[in-house]
Amino acid sequence: MPATGGSPFKVNEFAAQQLCFLIFPSPIFLTIRIVFAALYDCFEIWSLQPMAMGVLMTWYAHTGREEDKRDWQGLANHLSAVAERAALMVKSFGLEGAAFIAGLFHDLGKYNPAFQLKLEGRELRVDHSTAGAQVLLGLVPPKDRLIAELIAYAILGHHAGLPDRTNETDACYNQRMERSVAIDGAWRDELQVDLSALVPHALMSRAPFRKETRDFAVSFMGRMIFSCLVDADFKDTEAYYASIGEAGADRDWPKLAELVDHFIERFDAHIDGFQALEGDLNRLRSQVLWHVRARAGEAPGLFTLTVPTGGGKTLASLGFALDHARRHGHGRIIYAIPFTGAWIKTYRHPPAQAD
């Protein structure tokens, strides 16, 4: 039976339901209908298995507008694109091999006839985010197990968030890795899988894991892989739907190098507004700011700023970050601030408009 066609049992399904309605009272009929629908779904999925084993099955990641599927996104195309996007995001610090495999395996569970029926509109519950993690751990040698598990966490959580290692639910890592899932072997032919660059040896050699910081370093590495996978998946899906006119891309942001001059101009204009203020405290704040920005040209590394509350640390550190990023060509500024303080300042002095 063609994957894109209807089932020859559609008419019989409808006729059987009508017969049950005539013979049985409503509650019994409802029960029979539920059981019948479940059996029917199982039959339809089973009937696709021989087709999925051959060359006639086309695998999709996302639905398009056209009923003949000519604008649907191919699964292999999506997986490869997400892999490339994720790898690019972490290339600057050496995790591209791990991020690439995370992207390539994240939707491996869509190589499942049941998921393809779901795309066609069938009301089926299909776990598509577990298979990739299971397959990956089955492929890697024991020496690569650690990085493979970090990638597996990212794959398992790329929709619902990073799972616990173990808890009382079947959504935890350990339970899902024991879950029975089945996918078609077509992924082996459609994807080019190379696990030789999975472990970031160069990154580990530059920053060897010390015992006192090892756990944090491993956790942070896993979260970076997860973050890049989620963003790459979202961006590729968004780009696909934008290409068929169903959504507008809003994540193709300019690079920091293209914006930093404008940011510094706005920062300087903001600081100029304080120049007319008098008093010892404001003079000290100006001195702190001048001192901090004068050090922005120094080589990248770890800098600390110890100033009492009210001494202007928030603006001073932002000014340093902008100047330092422009001087050294950094690609991003990550600014962390206590949430309560940020909320109070925003509440008291709301911006004129969202930028």
C-alpha positions in Angstrom: 0.0 0.0 0.0 1.6 3.4 -1.0 2.6 5.5 2.0 0.8 8.6 0.6 -2.4 6.8 -0.3 -5.5 5.9 1.8 -6.1 2.6 3.4 -8.4 0.0 1.6 -10.0 -0.6 5.0 -11.5 3.0 5.3 -14.9 2.0 4.1 -15.0 -1.2 6.2 -13.9 0.9 9.3 -16.9 3.2 8.8 -19.3 0.4 8.1 -18.2 -1.5 11.2 -18.7 1.5 13.4 -22.3 2.0 12.1 -23.1 -1.6 12.7 -21.9 -1.4 16.3 -24.0 1.7 16.8 -27.1 -0.1 15.7 -26.5 -3.2 17.8 -25.0 -1.9 21.0 -26.0 0.9 23.5 -24.0 4.1 23.4 -21.6 3.3 26.3 -20.7 -0.1 24.9 -20.5 1.4 21.4 -18.1 4.0 22.6 -15.8 1.4 24.2 -15.9 -0.8 21.1 -15.1 2.3 18.9 -12.1 3.2 21.0 -10.7 -0.4 20.8 -11.5 -0.6 17.1 -9.6 2.7 16.5 -6.6 1.5 18.4 -6.5 -1.8 16.5 -7.0 0.0 13.2 -4.0 2.3 14.0 -1.9 -0.7 14.8 -2.9 -2.3 11.5 -2.2 0.7 9.5 1.3 1.2 11.1 2.0 -2.5 10.6 0.9 -2.4 7.0 3.5 0.3 6.3 6.4 -1.7 7.6 7.2 -3.5 4.4 7.0 -0.2 2.5 9.3 1.4 5.0 11.9 -1.3 4.4 12.2 -0.4 0.7 13.0 2.5 -1.5 9.4 3.7 -1.9 9.2 5.3 1.6 10.0 9.0 1.7 10.9 10.3 5.1 9.8 13.8 6.2 10.6 16.1 9.2 7.9 18.7 8.8 4.7 19.1 6.9 4.2 21.8 4.2 1.1 23.2 2.5 0.7 20.8 -0.5 -1.2 17.5 -0.2 1.2 15.8 -2.6 4.0 16.7 -0.2 6.2 18.4 -2.8 6.9 21.2 -0.3 7.4 19.0 2.8 10.8 19.1 4.5 12.8 16.0 4.0 14.0 14.4 7.2 17.6 13.9 6.0 17.8 17.5 4.9 16.6 18.7 8.3 19.0 16.6 10.2 22.0 17.6 8.1 21.1 21.3 8.3 20.6 21.2 12.1 23.9 19.4 12.5 25.8 22.1 10.4 24.1 24.9 12.3 24.9 23.5 15.7 28.5 22.8 14.8 29.0 26.3 13.6 27.7 27.8 16.8 30.4 26.0 18.9 33.3 26.0 16.5 35.1 28.8 18.2 35.7 26.7 21.3 36.0 23.2 19.8 32.8 21.3 20.4 31.7 21.2 16.8 32.1 17.4 16.5 29.8 16.7 19.4 27.3 19.4 18.4 27.2 18.1 14.8 26.3 14.5 15.9 23.7 15.9 18.3 22.0 17.7 15.4 22.3 14.7 13.1 20.7 12.3 15.6 18.2 14.5 17.3 15.2 13.5 15.2 16.3 10.0 14.3 13.0 8.8 15.8 11.1 10.3 12.9 12.4 7.4 10.8 9.3 5.6 12.1 6.2 4.8 9.9 4.0 5.8 12.9 5.5 9.3 13.0 5.0 9.7 9.2 1.3 8.9 9.7 1.2 11.5 12.5 2.5 14.0 10.0 -0.3 13.1 7.7 -2.8 13.9 10.4 -3.3 10.7 12.3 -3.8 11.2 16.0 -0.9 9.1 17.2 1.5 9.6 20.1 5.0 9.0 18.9 8.2 9.5 20.9 10.7 10.7 18.3 13.4 12.1 20.7 14.5 8.9 22.3 15.7 6.8 19.4 18.6 9.0 18.5 20.1 8.9 22.0 19.8 5.1 22.1 21.3 4.6 18.7 24.2 6.9 19.5 25.1 5.1 22.7 25.0 1.8 20.8 27.5 3.0 18.3 30.3 4.6 20.4 33.2 2.7 22.0 33.5 2.7 25.8 36.2 5.4 25.7 33.8 7.9 24.1 30.9 7.1 26.5 31.1 10.3 28.5 30.7 12.7 25.6 28.1 10.4 24.0 26.0 10.6 27.2 26.1 14.4 27.2 24.9 14.4 23.6 22.2 11.8 24.5 20.9 14.2 27.3 20.6 17.0 24.7 18.8 14.7 22.2 16.4 13.5 24.8 15.6 17.0 26.0 15.5 19.0 22.8 11.8 19.6 23.2 11.0 19.0 26.9 14.2 20.2 28.5 17.1 18.2 30.0 15.8 15.2 31.8 16.9 14.1 35.3 19.2 11.1 35.4 16.7 9.2 37.5 13.5 9.9 39.3 10.1 8.3 39.9 8.8 9.0 36.3 9.4 7.3 33.0 10.6 10.6 31.6 14.0 10.4 33.3 17.2 9.5 31.4 17.6 6.0 32.7 14.0 5.0 32.0 14.0 6.5 28.5 17.2 4.7 27.6 15.5 1.4 28.5 12.3 2.3 26.6 11.4 0.1 23.6 11.5 2.2 20.4 11.9 1.1 16.8 13.0 3.0 13.7 13.6 2.1 10.2 17.1 1.4 9.0 16.9 3.9 6.2 18.8 6.5 8.3 22.0 4.5 7.7 21.7 5.2 3.9 20.4 8.7 4.1 22.9 10.1 6.7 26.6 10.4 6.6 27.6 9.4 10.1 31.3 9.9 11.2 32.0 9.6 14.9 35.7 10.1 14.7 35.5 13.8 15.8 33.0 13.2 18.6 35.3 13.8 21.5 36.7 17.4 21.7 40.3 16.5 22.4 41.6 19.9 21.5 39.3 21.6 23.9 40.2 19.2 26.7 43.9 19.7 26.1 43.6 23.5 26.3 41.6 23.3 29.5 42.4 20.1 31.3 39.8 19.0 33.7 41.0 19.5 37.3 39.4 17.3 39.9 37.8 20.2 41.8 36.2 21.7 38.6 35.6 18.6 36.6 31.9 18.0 37.4 31.1 21.6 36.6 33.1 21.6 33.4 31.3 18.5 32.2 27.9 19.8 33.1 28.6 23.1 31.4 29.8 21.3 28.2 26.6 19.3 28.1 24.5 22.4 28.5 26.3 24.1 25.7 25.7 21.2 23.4 22.0 21.2 24.4 21.6 25.0 23.9 23.2 24.9 20.5 21.1 21.9 19.4 17.8 23.5 20.5 18.6 26.8 18.8 19.8 25.1 15.6 16.7 23.0 15.5 14.5 26.0 16.0 16.3 28.1 13.4 16.3 25.4 10.7 12.6 24.7 11.3 11.8 28.4 11.2 13.8 28.8 8.0 11.9 26.0 6.4 8.5 27.5 7.2 9.7 30.9 6.1 10.7 29.4 2.8 7.1 28.2 2.1 5.6 31.5 3.3 4.1 30.2 6.7 6.4 32.2 9.0 8.8 35.0 9.1 12.4 34.4 10.2 13.2 36.4 13.4 16.4 34.7 14.5 18.8 35.8 11.8 20.3 38.5 14.0 23.3 40.6 12.9 26.7 39.8 14.3 28.0 41.7 17.3 30.8 43.2 15.2 28.1 44.9 13.0 26.3 46.4 16.0 29.0 47.2 18.6 29.8 50.7 17.4 26.2 51.7 17.6 25.9 50.1 21.0 28.9 52.1 22.3 27.4 55.3 20.9 24.2 54.7 22.7 26.1 53.8 25.9 28.2 57.0 25.7 25.0 59.1 25.1 23.4 57.5 28.2 26.5 58.2 30.3 26.6 61.8 29.1 23.3 62.3 30.8 24.9 61.9 34.2 27.7 64.5 33.6 25.6 67.3 35.0 25.1 65.5 38.3 27.1 66.7 41.2 28.3 65.2 44.5 31.1 63.0 45.7 29.2 59.8 44.9 28.8 60.7 41.2 32.4 61.7 40.9 33.5 58.3 42.3 31.1 56.6 39.9 32.8 58.5 37.0 36.2 57.5 38.2 35.2 53.8 38.4 33.8 53.9 34.9 36.9 55.6 33.5 39.2 53.2 35.3 37.3 50.1 34.0 37.1 51.3 30.4 40.8 52.2 30.3 41.5 48.5 31.0 39.4 47.2 28.1 42.3 47.0 25.7 44.1 44.4 27.8 44.4 40.8 26.7 41.3 38.7 27.2 41.2 36.9 30.5 39.5 37.1 33.9 38.8 40.5 35.3 37.2 41.4 38.6 35.6 44.6 39.9 35.1 45.2 43.6 33.0 48.3 44.3 30.5 48.9 47.1 26.8 48.9 46.4 25.8 52.0 44.5 29.2 52.6 43.0 28.1 52.1 39.4 29.3 48.5 38.8 26.4 47.7 36.5 27.1 50.4 33.9 30.9 50.2 34.4 31.0 46.5 33.6 28.7 46.9 30.6 31.0 49.7 29.3 34.0 47.5 29.7 32.3 44.6 27.9 31.4 46.7 24.9 34.9 48.2 24.6 36.6 44.9 25.2 34.4 43.1 22.6 35.1 45.8 20.0 38.9 45.8 20.7 39.2 42.0 20.5 36.5 41.1 18.0 34.4 39.0 20.4 31.3 37.4 19.0 29.0 37.9 22.0 28.5 39.6 25.3 26.8 37.5 28.0 25.5 39.8 30.7 24.3 38.2 34.0 22.7 40.3 36.7 20.6 39.4 39.8 17.1 39.1 38.6 15.5 41.1 41.4 17.8 44.0 40.8 17.1 44.0 37.1 13.4 43.8 37.7 13.4 46.7 40.1 15.4 48.9 37.8 13.2 48.1 34.9 10.0 48.7 36.9 11.2 52.1 38.2 12.7 53.2 34.9 10.9 51.4 32.0 12.4 51.8 28.6 10.7 54.2 26.1 10.5 51.4 23.6 11.6 47.8 23.1 14.8 47.5 21.1 
